[in-house]
Structures are given as structure tokens and as C-alpha cells.
Amino acid sequence: MSSLDLDRITPTKRPDKSPSGWQRWRELLFVHWTLPIEVVRPLIPKEVELDPWGGQMYVGLVPFRMEGIRPSWLPSVMAMDFLELNLRTYVHYRGRPGVWFFSLDATSWLAVQAARTGWSLPYHHARMDVTRTGDRVAYRSSRRAGPAIFEADYDVGQKLGPSEPGTLEHFLLERYLLLSERSGRILEGQVHHVPYPAHRVENLRVTQSMIEAAGMPRVEGAPITAHYSPGVDVEVFGPWPVT
């Protein structure tokens, strides 16, 4: 199926199921570069289709705060807060568009172990710090095992509001399905939240080696796109094997 034929609206709707957990995502920065399709293709299972835009693969880094993280069986008083950074690209499987994670770094060792076991996601334990002074944000991440670092300094700019379907912003931000692989089977998870209230990003400076650490060529220059969101409250569903 061509990426142009994909239904990108249905995955934004809430599943008619009970959630497997709840999360709050806060102060998200979305920065993206483009890479050739042939660079990304070997890093993703062959049965998962790539979802390019304009003939290029968008590869994004998303640092943010994770708050109130808990599965459905855990009391709210035991929910976890931690920092996270994910490296991702965009794919589809059996006609459903989603996200493929090359890596996810988090400050919580317990969250890393739980996500690796429950979701088969490539989480890594990392040292991270974020500070905000007015509209100026500084985010730092350094993986505890291996040379993978991320540093970003930026100003939160003008409000853009929710992204319109058919735009590049909607393509990059409004992703509600995530795919992973376990024992040769594809797993699908889904999240539900209101559309991201997006902002422009100004005076951005980024230094990173995350893309190179994931087995792709080093990218040079500033990101192609940058967006900020103050955050959303999230219901989590799955994961399930895709049959």
C-alpha cells in the first residue's frame, strides 16, 4: 500500500477498550532530519513498510517529561515520573501508520526494564536533565552505556495550535500507533490523546550523536523541522500481536 493511500485519521480515535495504562507527556520538543530511504530500510523489519514524506525518511528526536506513568493495575500514588528521549521514524504495517523507535532513553531504570519486557522496545538507561527559565529550555541526555548524547537549547515560540490533516506537521506529530517486534512477530500499541497544541521553536541549538549510535550516518546541520508542545494526557492501549 502506498503511503498516500493510508488512513491517518482512524488511529487518532480512541479504541473501544479499557486502557492498559495512563501517562502525562510534558514539554515535548520534536526535531527532525531527513535521510535517504536506503539508509533507514535495513534497520526496520522487512515486513514493516516505510512511510516517507517527499521521497525522504524523516528521523526525529523527541525529548520530554514523562509524568504519572502507571499501568492500569498500579495505584496512582505509585505512579512514576522521569525524563525520556526517543529516536524514531515513520512506518506502516497492514495499512496502519505508526512510529518505529530506534531507541528510547530514560532516567528510570525500572521503566527501562518494564518497557523492554512488556513492549519489546529498545530502551536504555540514561542521565538526563532539563531546566526552563521563562521560555528558554535546556535539555541534556547522556546514555549510561555507550556514546549517545543529546543536547538542546531553545525558546518556546508562537502558538500554532493543532496540526491540520495533510500537512507535514500532522504527519510528524499526530502519530498514535507504535510498532515493535518480539520473536519475529509484530506488536502494535496505541495511545490516545487530544491533538498536540503545537508551538514554533526559536533560537534552537542541537548537538547529538543519537542517530549515529543507532547505526545511521551522522547528520550535519540544523534539524529540518522543530516543534514544541506543552504536552497532553495519554491513555495507553496494548501492546498486542498483529494477526
C-alpha positions in Angstrom: 0.0 0.0 0.0 1.3 3.5 -0.9 1.8 6.0 1.9 -0.6 8.3 0.0 -3.4 5.8 0.5 -3.1 5.4 4.3 -5.9 6.3 6.6 -4.3 8.7 9.0 -7.4 9.7 10.9 -8.8 6.4 12.3 -5.7 5.8 14.5 -6.4 9.1 16.2 -9.7 7.8 17.6 -9.9 6.2 21.0 -10.1 2.4 20.9 -13.3 0.8 22.3 -11.2 -1.0 25.0 -10.0 -0.5 28.5 -6.6 1.3 28.7 -3.6 -0.7 29.9 -2.2 2.4 31.5 -2.0 6.2 31.8 0.7 8.8 31.2 1.2 12.5 31.0 3.7 13.8 28.4 5.0 17.3 29.1 7.3 19.8 27.5 8.0 17.9 24.3 10.5 19.0 21.6 10.2 17.4 18.2 13.2 17.9 16.0 13.6 16.1 12.6 16.2 15.5 9.9 15.7 13.7 6.6 17.7 10.6 5.5 17.5 8.6 2.3 15.2 5.6 2.3 18.1 3.2 1.6 19.8 4.3 4.8 16.7 3.6 7.0 15.4 0.4 5.3 17.9 -2.1 6.7 17.2 -1.1 10.3 13.5 -2.0 10.2 11.9 -5.5 9.8 11.3 -6.2 6.1 7.6 -6.8 6.7 7.1 -3.3 8.1 6.7 -0.7 5.3 8.4 2.7 5.4 6.3 5.8 5.4 8.3 8.6 3.7 7.3 12.2 3.0 8.5 13.7 -0.2 10.7 10.7 -1.0 12.7 11.1 2.2 12.5 9.4 5.6 12.0 11.7 8.5 14.0 10.7 11.6 13.1 12.5 14.8 14.4 13.1 18.3 11.8 13.8 20.9 12.9 14.8 24.5 10.2 15.3 27.1 9.0 14.7 30.6 7.0 11.6 31.5 4.7 12.1 34.5 2.2 10.0 36.3 3.3 6.8 34.5 1.4 3.8 35.6 -0.2 0.6 34.3 -3.9 0.0 35.0 -3.2 -2.3 37.9 -0.9 0.1 39.8 -2.4 2.7 42.2 -2.0 6.3 41.2 0.1 7.0 44.3 2.8 4.7 42.9 3.0 6.3 39.5 6.5 7.3 38.2 7.9 10.5 36.8 11.1 10.5 34.7 12.7 12.1 31.7 12.7 10.4 28.3 14.3 10.9 24.8 13.2 8.8 21.8 14.7 8.4 18.3 12.0 7.5 15.8 10.9 7.2 12.2 7.6 6.6 10.5 6.3 3.4 9.1 3.0 1.5 8.4 2.0 -2.1 8.8 -1.0 -3.7 7.1 -2.3 -0.2 6.2 -1.9 1.3 9.7 0.6 4.2 10.0 2.7 4.4 13.1 6.1 5.0 14.7 9.2 2.8 14.8 11.6 3.5 17.6 15.3 3.1 17.0 16.0 3.8 20.7 14.4 5.3 23.8 16.4 6.6 26.7 15.0 7.2 30.2 16.3 8.2 33.6 14.2 5.5 35.3 16.0 2.1 35.4 12.7 0.4 36.4 10.8 2.0 33.5 13.6 0.8 31.1 13.3 -2.8 32.3 9.5 -2.7 32.2 9.3 -1.3 28.7 11.9 -3.8 27.4 10.0 -6.7 28.8 6.4 -5.6 28.2 6.7 -3.7 25.0 9.9 -5.1 23.4 11.1 -1.6 22.9 14.8 -0.7 22.8 15.1 1.4 26.0 18.4 2.5 27.5 19.2 3.9 30.9 20.5 7.5 30.7 21.4 10.5 32.7 19.2 13.5 31.8 18.5 17.0 33.0 16.1 19.7 31.9 15.8 23.3 33.0 13.5 26.1 32.0 13.8 29.8 32.6 10.9 31.7 31.1 10.5 30.4 27.6 14.1 29.2 27.4 14.6 25.4 27.7 17.8 23.4 28.1 17.7 19.6 27.8 20.7 17.2 28.3 20.9 13.5 27.9 23.8 11.0 28.1 23.4 7.3 27.8 25.0 5.4 30.6 26.3 2.6 28.3 27.7 3.8 25.0 28.4 7.2 23.4 24.9 8.5 22.7 24.3 12.1 23.8 21.7 14.8 23.1 21.8 18.5 24.0 19.2 21.1 23.0 18.7 24.7 23.9 15.7 26.6 22.5 13.0 29.1 23.1 9.3 28.3 23.0 7.8 30.4 20.3 4.4 31.3 18.9 1.4 29.1 19.3 0.5 27.1 16.2 -2.4 25.1 17.6 -3.4 21.6 16.5 -1.9 20.4 13.2 -4.2 20.2 10.1 -4.5 16.8 8.4 -2.5 16.6 5.2 0.3 18.9 6.5 3.8 17.8 7.3 3.2 18.9 11.0 0.3 16.4 11.2 2.3 13.7 9.6 5.1 14.1 12.1 3.3 14.9 15.3 -0.1 13.1 15.2 1.1 9.5 15.5 -1.0 7.2 17.7 0.3 3.7 16.8 3.7 2.3 17.7 5.2 -0.9 16.4 7.8 -3.3 17.8 9.0 -6.8 17.2 9.1 -9.8 19.5 10.2 -13.3 18.5 9.6 -12.5 14.8 6.1 -11.1 15.4 5.0 -7.5 15.1 3.4 -5.9 18.1 1.2 -2.9 18.0 0.4 -0.4 20.8 -1.9 2.6 20.6 -2.1 5.8 22.5 -5.0 8.3 22.7 -4.8 12.0 23.5 -6.1 15.3 22.2 -4.1 16.7 19.3 -0.9 18.3 20.3 -1.1 22.0 21.0 2.0 22.9 18.9 4.3 25.9 19.1 7.1 27.2 17.0 10.7 26.7 18.2 13.1 29.6 18.1 16.9 30.1 18.7 17.4 26.3 18.6 20.8 24.7 19.1 21.2 20.9 19.0 24.1 18.6 19.5 23.5 14.9 19.2 25.1 11.5 18.4 21.9 9.5 18.9 21.3 9.0 15.1 24.8 7.7 14.6 24.6 5.5 17.7 21.5 3.8 16.1 23.6 2.8 13.0 22.8 5.6 10.6 25.2 8.2 9.1 26.0 11.2 11.1 23.7 14.1 10.2 25.1 17.6 9.7 23.4 20.9 10.2 20.3 22.1 12.0 17.1 20.0 12.1 14.8 20.4 9.1 11.8 20.9 11.4 11.3 21.8 15.0 8.1 21.9 17.1 7.3 22.2 20.8 4.2 21.2 22.7 3.4 21.8 26.4 2.0 18.3 26.5 -1.0 16.0 26.6 -2.6 13.5 28.9 -2.4 10.0 27.4 -4.3 6.7 27.6 -2.2 3.7 26.6 -3.6 0.5 24.9 -1.8 -2.8 24.2 0.5 -3.9 23.1 -1.0 -6.7 21.0 0.5 -9.1 18.4 -0.8 -8.1 15.0 -2.6 -11.1 13.5 
